[in-house]
Amino acid sequence: MLDGIFGSQPMSHWYEVFNGVHVPFGAVREPQEVVNDPQLRANDIIVPLEGAGGKLTSTVNSPIQVHGVSKVPAKRAPRIGEHNDEVLKELGFEDSEIDALRSSGAIPVAQPGKQPEEALRAS
């Protein structure tokens, strides 16, 4: 019932109605409207995403703020297998053991330049 009522008028109409009677309200925004909202960008809520590429250029900033500690810029998540060698070497594996794990299929072959979902389809 409410969908029909609210959908019968443009948002500008409802702004006038609710502002006139001092009722708190807000419009539900489409994702693209949120990403491009100047207030969210000015308040560092939507921030640039380093290294993502393609159409993905922004993300939601971490809400955690630690007094006296600057936030690091947002970066893309690692690709599947991107840091396998580093992690395994830190755990004490030798190059030959890592190669054997990769050959056996126990760890995925890193797919350079591919996003995680593309790497999964490729393996």
SVG drawing of the C-alpha trace seen along z (x, -y; Angstrom):
<svg xmlns="http://www.w3.org/2000/svg" viewBox="-2 -23 66 57">
<polyline fill="none" stroke="black" stroke-width="0.4" points="0.0,0.0 2.8,-2.4 4.8,-1.6 1.8,-2.7 1.3,-5.9 5.0,-7.0 5.5,-5.8 2.6,-8.0 4.6,-11.3 8.2,-12.3 10.7,-12.6 10.6,-16.4 6.9,-16.2 7.7,-14.1 10.6,-16.4 8.1,-19.3 5.5,-17.2 7.8,-15.9 9.9,-19.0 6.6,-21.0 5.6,-18.9 9.2,-18.4 9.2,-14.6 12.7,-13.1 13.1,-11.2 15.6,-10.3 15.6,-8.9 17.0,-5.4 19.7,-6.0 20.8,-3.9 24.4,-2.6 25.7,-4.9 24.1,-7.9 25.8,-6.9 29.3,-6.5 29.0,-10.0 27.5,-11.8 29.7,-14.9 29.1,-14.9 30.2,-11.3 33.3,-12.0 34.0,-15.2 33.7,-13.3 36.0,-10.5 33.2,-7.9 33.6,-7.1 37.3,-7.0 39.4,-6.0 40.4,-2.4 44.0,-1.9 44.9,0.8 41.4,2.0 41.2,1.0 38.2,1.2 35.0,-0.5 35.8,0.1 37.4,-3.1 35.9,-3.8 35.0,-1.9 33.5,-2.6 36.2,-3.8 36.8,-1.8 34.7,-3.3 37.5,-2.6 39.6,-5.6 42.4,-5.2 43.5,-8.4 47.0,-9.5 47.1,-6.9 46.6,-7.9 44.5,-5.6 46.2,-3.9 44.7,-4.3 42.2,-1.6 43.6,1.0 42.1,3.9 42.0,7.3 44.8,9.7 44.1,11.9 43.7,15.6 47.1,17.0 48.8,13.6 50.8,14.0 51.0,17.8 54.8,18.0 55.5,15.2 53.2,16.8 54.6,20.3 58.2,19.1 57.4,17.3 56.1,20.6 59.4,22.3 58.6,24.0 61.4,24.2 60.9,23.3 60.9,26.9 58.2,27.7 56.1,24.8 56.5,25.9 55.4,29.4 52.3,28.1 51.5,26.0 52.1,29.0 49.8,31.2 47.0,28.6 47.1,28.1 47.6,24.4 46.2,22.4 48.4,20.9 48.2,17.1 46.4,15.5 48.2,12.2 45.9,9.4 42.7,11.3 40.1,10.5 39.3,13.3 36.2,14.5 38.0,14.7 40.9,16.7 38.4,19.2 36.9,19.8 40.3,20.2 41.5,22.9"/>
</svg>
